[in-house]
Amino acid sequence: MKALAAALAGCMLSAACDQAADGLAEERIPAEPGKKLIRLPAKVWEREKCGTRALPYLRLDHTGIAPKSVKPGGSINYRFTYTACVPKQPGYMLGRFQTEISQDGKKLSTRTDDNYPVETGKLVVDTHIVVPKDAAPGTYTLAGELSLEGGTLRDATTFNVTP
């Protein structure tokens, strides 16, 4: 019984349990390309006090690449997790989501969605990237950016191509 009480107390303090209580848990989402809602709009509106903020409100929650090292011809997943509040009417705003890969300051690849819908909620965007078979070994930078009128989120992280 003490172990159960300790586990529940630990769960009450963890973000994973917090998300599970919302009915949407990030850990359960497979890393398939695309955008997924992981916290419902009503919960975000309440928790972030969206009604008292200047809108739109954007917060970058987490980013990551998996795996951090890959061989030529392999693939990586870039995860971009954010929280947003937008005006209730019309309920979304069109922005831009872009990823860019570079090495030593030289742009190698850019993907852009200029009509990216941003709505209230906590969302995760997974982008799969196939590393070309002829990619040179080294460290590459992957930058992600979500922008819309009134706010921009930026992130940059690295991954390695190994022989």
N, C-alpha and C positions, 0 to 999 in steps of 0.2 A: 504494500500500500504506500509506503514511504517513497519507493522508487517511482510509482505512478504519479504521486504528488509532485515529486521533483521534476519528472518529465513534463508534466503539465505546466509547472512554473517556468521551466526553461522554454517551453513552447510559447508561452504568453509573451516572452521577451524577444522572440526571434521574428525576423521579417518573413521567413517562409511560412510560419503559422499565421501571421498577419494576412498574407496573401491568400492562404488556404481558407481563412475565415471569410474572405470576400467571394469565395467560390471559384477563384481563378488563381492557380499557382504557377509561377514561372518555371519551376522545376519540371512540371508535367508537360510542358510544351515541347514537342519535338523540334529540333533545329531544321525545319523546312523553310525554304525561302519565303519571304513575305512578312506581313505585319499581323501581329496578334494582340488582342486586348487581354491584359492580365490583371487589371483592376477596373471595375465598373465605373462608368461616368458619375453616377450618383455618389459613390463612395469617395471618389477623387474630389468632386465638387464640395463635399462636406469636409473632408480631411484637410484639403488645401485652402479652404475658405475662399473659394473662387469668387463668390459673390462680393467679397470685400477687396479684391485685387484689381489692378489695372489688367485688362485682358487684351491680347492673349498673354497667358503665363506659360512659360516652358521651363522645365528643369531636366537636365541630363542626369539620369540615375545610375547608369552602368554601361560600360562597353567592354568588349573582349573579343579576342580571336582564338579560335581553337581549330587545329592545334597551332602552337606557336612556331613549330618547325615543320616543314613539308618538303618533299622531294619534287623535282620537276614532274609535271603531269598529275600531281595530287591536287587536293582541294582544301580550302579553309572555309570556316564560317565566321563572319563578322556579325556580332550582336550589338545592337544599339537600343538601349532601353531608356525611355523618357516618360515624363508626366506632363500633361498639358491641360490647360483650362482655356476654353474659347467661349465666346458669347453663345448663350442658349439659342439664339436665333441668328443665323440659320442652323447652328449646331455643329458647324465645321468651318474651317478656313482652308483655302488652297495655298500650299507652300511648295517648297522644293526640298527633295531629299537627294543627296549626292554622296557618292563614294569615289575616292581617288587613290590610286596606287602610284607611288613614286620610289625611286632609288637614287640616293645621292643628289636629291633636289630635282631630278629629272622626272617629269610626269610620264607615266607609262600607260595608264588606263584611267578613264573617267566614265562613271555611269550616273545619269541624272534623270530624275522624275520631276518635271516642272509642274505637274498637276497633282502633287501629293496631298491627299486630304488629311488635315490635322483636326482631330476631335477631342473632346474632353475624355480623359481616362489615363491609365498607365498602360503603355504599349511597348512591345518589343518588335524590332525589325531585324530579321535575319537575312543576311546577304551571303550567298554561296559564291565563292570565287575559285575557278579552276586555274591553277598555275600552269602556264604553257610548258610543254615538254622541253622547249629549248631555253627555259629561264636560267639565267646565270645564278650561281650560288651567291648568297649575300643577304644582307638585311634590307628589307623593304618597309616602307611606311604606308599604312592604310589610314586615310583620313575620312571621317564621316561628318556630314553637315546637314542639319535640318534647319531650314529658314522659312520664315513667313513674315509678312508685314507686322512689325512690332517685336520680333525676337529671332534669335539665332542660337543654335546649339552646335558646338564644334568639338571634335575629338580627333586625336591622332594616336596611333599605336603601331607597334612594329611586329613583324614576323620574319622568320628566316627560311630561305631556300637552301637546302643542304644537298651536296652531291649524292 
